[in-house]
Amino acid sequence: MSEKKKFNWKRHFLIFLITLIIFSSGFFLSNFLAEKRMLQITAVQEDLRIDILSLETQFSILAQAPCENLNESTLTQELYEISRRLASISSTLGRNNSYFLRLKKYYSILEIKHWLLLKKAVKECDLDIVSIIYFYSDKKTCPDCENQGYILTNLRGKYPFLRVYSFDFDLDLSAIQALKSIYFLEKNLPIIIINDEVYYSFKAKKELEEILSQYVELESLEEATSTEESDSDGIQP
């Protein structure tokens, strides 16, 4: 009987040892993969931070450019590219991640600076450009915001004269609060501001095109573009 008990003790100890090895291996492998992923995320964040700094410097340069040398289209494309990369970071870290929110706030400031630069250029250089400010929120607060973002993305690709600036209505940023204040905005989302005119609630593509036609001749501009429906991502990061 004592030999049997001794044998059982050895067997249980062996099972425990094997289980411990398997668990430890899984833990260290998981930790290794997590650290590797974090290093990749950190590299992307650093690249994004450099791109944002470069973009801010370009704002300062273009603000001093005479009308004949002003070309903000490349700057606009870079701004949209940063928006796509922010959306990628959001899906990785989560929309409520503190680092992502800091980047989002800085990006929102860049959008406002670009919008101000554009308003100045349109006034002083007589450019045929229409700006759209779009306020959105999460799905729970605004079920129509995602579809509205897709429509605005489509229109931005279809009409190269459009400049779309998207802002999270609930983002805690004084610059966004100032925007909301000067337009006396109510929280009736989605909100679209076209050349300083405020439009509340969801707007279908056809309805938006009718509004835009008040400012430009859409048909002539549509013939000049080859980018219709080239971007499938929603406009909000």
Secondary structure as UniProt FT lines:
FT   HELIX           2..63
FT   HELIX           67..69
FT   HELIX           73..93
FT   TURN            95..96
FT   HELIX           98..125
FT   STRAND          130..136
FT   TURN            139..141
FT   TURN            143..144
FT   HELIX           145..158
FT   TURN            160..161
FT   STRAND          162..168
FT   TURN            169..170
FT   HELIX           174..182
FT   TURN            183..184
FT   STRAND          191..194
FT   TURN            195..196
FT   STRAND          197..200
FT   HELIX           205..212
FT   TURN            213..215
FT   HELIX           218..223
FT   TURN            228..229
//
